[in-house]
Amino acid sequence: MAYVVAQPCVDVLDRSCVDACPVDCIYPGERMAYIQPDECVDCGACEQVCPVGAIYYEEDLPEDWGTYTRINAEVFIEVGALGGASGMATDALPDHELVAALPRKEASA
């Protein structure tokens, strides 16, 4: 089991979770962050600091967002375990196709 970033993160990209993660397993994408499930140690530090309530323990993920378990895992199929977000060569991972297809949220005034 691992923690999962769900739909409320899309187009928010607050980096509080990235900064709070003690094992550096949360990677920013272009429109949302993703948790590498093989690197997550289930500590819950990210869930506590998420300002939009987008992070859930996999078993507690609301049914409407159940696909985000697969989305978080599939984003790493090609890139694998990167060994920590701080060592990324690029600024962001490419978003999962389902996330990329979502309508963009309008910026708050």
Secondary structure by P-SEA (a helix, b strand, c coil): cbbbbcccccccccccccccccccccccccccccccccccccccccccccccccccccccccccccaaaaaaaaaaccccccccccccccccccccccccccccccccc
